[in-house]
Amino acid sequence: MAAHSPQAPRDEGSLSLADLPEGGSAVVDRVDASTPIGRRLQDLGFVKSTRVTMVRPAPLGDPVIYELRGTRLCLRRSEARLVQVRPE
């Protein structure tokens, strides 16, 4: 049975943080805080108008290193899908 990955609803012009290309930067539009993981992402600094950069993926593509507010965080793509961003 396939695991269900939660995903925040999308607005036009926004994309999931998981869709950000390597080296790409974007600004957080919103976080799906309906789950404990989404609320934790907000606690870690993924809040509206925060700039985030996709530094690089792990050798097998997951997890991914992101940088925001001078800190590097490693997130699974399923977690990154909870964050909607707008490309810069």
C-alpha positions in Angstrom: 0.0 0.0 0.0 1.4 3.4 -0.9 2.0 6.0 1.8 -0.1 9.2 1.6 1.9 12.4 1.4 0.1 15.4 2.7 0.2 18.4 0.4 -0.8 22.0 1.0 -3.3 23.4 -1.5 -1.7 25.5 -4.2 -2.3 29.0 -5.4 -1.5 30.2 -8.9 2.2 31.2 -9.1 3.2 29.2 -6.0 4.8 25.8 -5.8 5.8 23.3 -3.2 9.2 23.8 -1.5 9.9 20.2 -2.7 9.6 21.5 -6.3 12.4 24.1 -5.9 15.4 23.3 -8.1 18.9 23.0 -6.7 20.3 26.5 -6.0 16.8 28.0 -6.5 15.5 30.6 -4.0 11.9 31.4 -3.1 9.8 33.2 -0.5 7.5 31.2 1.8 3.9 31.9 0.9 2.3 29.6 3.5 2.7 26.4 5.5 0.0 23.7 5.9 -0.1 23.7 9.8 -2.9 21.2 10.0 -0.4 18.5 10.9 2.2 18.4 13.7 5.0 18.4 11.1 3.6 21.6 9.5 3.4 23.3 12.9 7.0 22.2 13.6 8.1 23.7 10.3 6.6 27.0 11.3 8.4 26.8 14.6 11.7 26.2 12.7 11.2 29.5 10.8 9.2 28.5 7.7 6.8 31.5 8.0 5.3 33.9 5.4 7.8 36.1 3.6 10.9 34.2 4.7 13.5 33.6 1.9 14.5 29.9 1.5 17.1 28.3 -0.8 17.4 24.7 -1.9 21.1 24.0 -1.2 21.3 20.4 -2.5 19.7 17.0 -2.3 21.2 13.9 -0.8 22.9 11.6 -3.3 19.7 9.6 -3.7 17.5 12.7 -3.9 15.9 12.6 -0.5 16.3 14.3 2.0 17.1 17.8 0.8 19.1 20.6 2.5 17.4 24.0 2.6 18.8 27.2 4.0 16.8 29.9 5.6 17.6 32.7 8.1 21.3 31.6 8.1 20.5 28.0 9.1 20.6 24.9 7.1 17.9 22.3 7.6 17.5 18.8 6.1 13.9 17.9 5.2 12.3 15.0 3.5 10.4 15.9 0.3 7.2 14.8 1.9 7.7 17.4 4.6 8.8 20.1 2.1 5.5 19.6 0.3 3.7 21.2 3.3 5.5 24.5 2.5 4.2 26.6 -0.4 6.6 29.1 -1.9 6.7 31.8 -4.6 9.9 31.8 -6.8 12.1 34.9 -6.7 
